[in-house]
């Protein structure tokens, strides 16, 4: 129940965030760069008045949200040494805790990737392999290199999903679903943030400071 409430709260926050970002930018030219979208004053100061200028779109704003959680998650996953990828809090035998059967660190990362595929493929129309489903992805992915590629590729799908959004289609429901295309895109973001919080805890249990906190 608590997680359901948190997820709904994050989804509503994400919707408000994106709409608030679009309102002040509507009709105003801003510069799109690999690092994101900046306002006129920042862009002029950093890049000068001759920089290429593009109008913000729903696709570009959602794409930036995906990039933000992608950078956090990938950096956190990279920070865990490979010999700790099978770590689970259950192994700590903390008195009074109930970690029996929880995911290992590797399974947490694979869960994010598998969920990204399941969520964002609905927007792109990609046919994902059956073993990408089920919550933790392919059992064959065991090494850090394999798992990191799985994670990064899943976010690449997210960027392609964001690119399908337009002002005309963002609130259209997906076929056979009550969820809009925009909701589906942002659900991938909020789910990844939820999992990122757990990934951070696993790092700290191993004495590792998450890259975003250094």
C-alpha positions as a printed NumPy array, in Angstrom:
array([[  0.   ,   0.   ,   0.   ],
       [  2.799,   2.413,   0.914],
       [  4.646,   1.777,  -2.346],
       [  1.422,   2.255,  -4.339],
       [  0.896,   5.626,  -2.641],
       [  4.508,   6.635,  -3.305],
       [  4.233,   5.669,  -6.948],
       [  1.016,   7.666,  -7.42 ],
       [  2.588,  10.627,  -5.648],
       [  5.676,  10.49 ,  -7.876],
       [  3.563,  10.205, -11.003],
       [  1.539,  13.282, -10.079],
       [  4.717,  15.152,  -9.197],
       [  6.266,  14.185, -12.542],
       [  3.194,  15.401, -14.41 ],
       [  3.244,  18.724, -12.582],
       [  6.988,  19.043, -13.156],
       [  6.776,  18.521, -16.89 ],
       [  3.763,  20.781, -17.366],
       [  5.389,  23.508, -15.289],
       [  8.517,  23.201, -17.396],
       [  6.567,  23.527, -20.608],
       [  4.393,  26.506, -19.668],
       [  7.173,  29.115, -19.324],
       [  8.979,  27.711, -22.36 ],
       [  5.989,  27.64 , -24.677],
       [  6.626,  29.815, -27.693],
       [ 10.126,  30.76 , -26.528],
       [ 13.249,  29.54 , -28.282],
       [ 15.674,  27.673, -26.047],
       [ 18.856,  25.824, -26.779],
       [ 18.876,  22.044, -26.672],
       [ 22.265,  20.646, -25.73 ],
       [ 23.485,  17.205, -24.667],
       [ 23.34 ,  18.385, -21.055],
       [ 19.702,  19.439, -21.32 ],
       [ 17.561,  22.495, -21.957],
       [ 18.533,  25.902, -20.623],
       [ 16.784,  29.245, -20.537],
       [ 17.757,  32.179, -22.742],
       [ 19.932,  33.958, -20.163],
       [ 21.947,  30.875, -19.254],
       [ 22.405,  29.859, -22.867],
       [ 23.575,  33.297, -23.966],
       [ 26.044,  33.549, -21.104],
       [ 27.528,  30.106, -21.658],
       [ 27.377,  29.62 , -25.408],
       [ 26.869,  33.076, -26.839],
       [ 24.068,  34.452, -29.024],
       [ 25.081,  32.438, -32.107],
       [ 24.256,  29.025, -30.591],
       [ 21.657,  26.943, -32.48 ],
       [ 18.173,  27.439, -31.056],
       [ 15.349,  24.915, -30.874],
       [ 11.885,  25.099, -29.339],
       [ 11.259,  22.915, -26.303],
       [  8.874,  20.017, -26.904],
       [  7.176,  17.454, -24.702],
       [  9.584,  14.89 , -26.162],
       [ 12.675,  16.902, -25.221],
       [ 11.439,  17.594, -21.681],
       [ 10.607,  13.932, -20.993],
       [ 13.887,  12.904, -22.591],
       [ 15.74 ,  15.093, -20.108],
       [ 13.892,  13.435, -17.208],
       [ 14.993,  10.061, -18.532],
       [ 18.575,  11.285, -18.873],
       [ 18.611,  12.486, -15.262],
       [ 17.558,   9.162, -13.744],
       [ 19.727,   7.285, -16.235],
       [ 22.852,   9.153, -15.132],
       [ 22.124,   8.508, -11.45 ],
       [ 21.34 ,   4.832, -11.913],
       [ 24.196,   3.985, -14.272],
       [ 26.738,   5.79 , -12.083],
       [ 25.473,   4.014,  -8.958],
       [ 25.615,   0.625, -10.676],
       [ 29.132,   1.303, -11.936],
       [ 30.221,   2.228,  -8.409],
       [ 29.598,  -1.283,  -7.05 ],
       [ 32.607,  -3.604,  -7.509],
       [ 31.817,  -6.723,  -9.506],
       [ 32.642,  -8.975,  -6.56 ],
       [ 29.793,  -7.266,  -4.669],
       [ 27.195,  -7.627,  -7.414],
       [ 25.678, -10.652,  -5.691],
       [ 25.409,  -8.808,  -2.378],
       [ 22.072,  -8.943,  -0.592],
       [ 21.19 ,  -7.325,   2.77 ],
       [ 20.132, -10.803,   3.887],
       [ 23.829, -11.716,   4.14 ],
       [ 24.322,  -9.1  ,   6.893],
       [ 22.028, -10.986,   9.285],
       [ 20.91 ,  -7.711,  10.882],
       [ 19.069,  -8.464,  14.101],
       [ 15.367,  -7.702,  13.831],
       [ 15.502,  -7.226,  10.064],
       [ 13.478,  -9.071,   7.445],
       [ 15.62 ,  -9.216,   4.309],
       [ 15.008, -12.877,   3.557],
       [ 14.644, -13.429,  -0.186],
       [ 15.226,  -9.818,  -1.266],
       [ 16.987,  -9.129,  -4.56 ],
       [ 20.74 ,  -9.069,  -4.851],
       [ 22.406,  -5.917,  -6.149],
       [ 22.7  ,  -7.498,  -9.604],
       [ 19.006,  -8.364,  -9.535],
       [ 18.143,  -4.793,  -8.544],
       [ 19.987,  -3.463, -11.605],
       [ 18.462,  -6.097, -13.871],
       [ 15.033,  -5.256, -12.44 ],
       [ 15.423,  -1.63 , -13.507],
       [ 16.513,  -2.684, -16.998],
       [ 13.795,  -5.303, -17.442],
       [ 11.143,  -2.86 , -16.23 ],
       [ 12.428,  -0.145, -18.565],
       [ 12.009,  -2.512, -21.49 ],
       [  8.528,  -3.609, -20.409],
       [  7.35 ,  -0.025, -19.847],
       [  8.896,   1.861, -22.75 ],
       [  8.449,  -0.839, -25.403],
       [  4.735,  -0.062, -25.187],
       [  5.542,   3.316, -26.727],
       [  8.108,   2.291, -29.316],
       [  6.402,  -0.915, -30.412],
       [  9.585,  -2.941, -29.895],
       [  9.122,  -6.667, -29.447],
       [ 11.182,  -7.606, -26.418],
       [ 12.435, -11.163, -25.783],
       [ 10.402, -13.271, -23.357],
       [ 13.343, -13.573, -20.966],
       [ 13.424,  -9.775, -20.62 ],
       [ 10.154, -10.077, -18.731],
       [  9.471, -11.351, -15.232],
       [ 11.066,  -8.604, -13.158],
       [ 14.748,  -9.508, -13.204],
       [ 15.542, -10.035, -16.877],
       [ 17.605, -12.81 , -18.467],
       [ 19.21 , -15.278, -16.075],
       [ 22.072, -15.537, -18.576],
       [ 23.23 , -11.981, -17.736],
       [ 25.561, -12.566, -14.795],
       [ 28.725, -10.486, -15.241],
       [ 28.927,  -6.797, -14.492],
       [ 29.667,  -6.054, -18.154],
       [ 26.558,  -7.941, -19.301],
       [ 24.32 ,  -6.378, -16.687],
       [ 25.589,  -2.841, -17.328],
       [ 24.967,  -3.235, -21.074],
       [ 21.456,  -4.472, -20.329],
       [ 20.854,  -1.393, -18.175],
       [ 22.27 ,   1.118, -20.654],
       [ 20.426,  -0.406, -23.595],
       [ 17.159,  -0.185, -21.66 ],
       [ 17.594,   3.558, -21.171],
       [ 18.358,   3.927, -24.863],
       [ 14.908,   2.472, -25.478],
       [ 13.569,   5.103, -23.077],
       [ 15.025,   7.897, -25.186],
       [ 13.385,   6.44 , -28.267],
       [ 10.114,   6.203, -26.35 ],
       [ 10.332,   9.877, -25.386],
       [ 10.874,  10.793, -29.028],
       [  7.443,   9.359, -29.906],
       [  5.626,  11.923, -27.753],
       [  3.984,  14.949, -29.321],
       [  1.578,  17.568, -28.004],
       [ -1.118,  15.901, -30.103],
       [ -0.546,  12.312, -28.928],
       [  0.809,  12.593, -25.38 ],
       [ -2.58 ,  12.098, -23.729],
       [ -3.795,   9.383, -26.066],
       [ -4.332,   6.076, -24.273],
       [ -2.201,   3.129, -25.209],
       [ -4.001,   0.318, -26.969],
       [ -5.781,  -1.878, -24.44 ],
       [ -4.841,   0.395, -21.532],
       [ -6.22 ,   3.321, -19.536],
       [ -2.724,   4.835, -19.352],
       [ -1.803,   7.715, -21.626],
       [  1.393,   7.71 , -23.645],
       [  2.757,  10.483, -21.427],
       [  1.914,   8.572, -18.247],
       [  3.631,   5.473, -19.585],
       [  6.789,   7.403, -20.449],
       [  6.978,   9.052, -17.04 ],
       [  6.091,   5.845, -15.197],
       [  9.411,   4.475, -16.442],
       [ 11.139,   7.471, -14.863],
       [  9.37 ,   7.254, -11.494],
       [  9.9  ,   3.49 , -11.292],
       [ 13.621,   3.908, -11.992],
       [ 13.872,   6.543,  -9.251],
       [ 12.131,   4.192,  -6.812],
       [ 14.658,   1.456,  -7.617],
       [ 17.545,   3.93 ,  -7.471],
       [ 16.706,   4.593,  -3.822],
       [ 17.149,   0.901,  -3.072],
       [ 20.378,   0.72 ,  -5.091],
       [ 21.806,   3.575,  -3.022],
       [ 21.04 ,   1.663,   0.186],
       [ 22.923,  -1.365,  -1.112],
       [ 25.948,   0.811,  -1.875],
       [ 25.955,   2.366,   1.592],
       [ 25.632,  -1.049,   3.23 ],
       [ 28.953,  -1.812,   1.56 ],
       [ 30.604,   1.433,   2.66 ],
       [ 30.338,   2.996,  -0.796],
       [ 29.225,   6.608,  -1.141],
       [ 26.869,   6.966,  -4.111],
       [ 28.494,   9.053,  -6.884],
       [ 25.712,  11.659,  -6.71 ],
       [ 26.556,  12.291,  -3.028],
       [ 30.297,  12.697,  -3.415]])
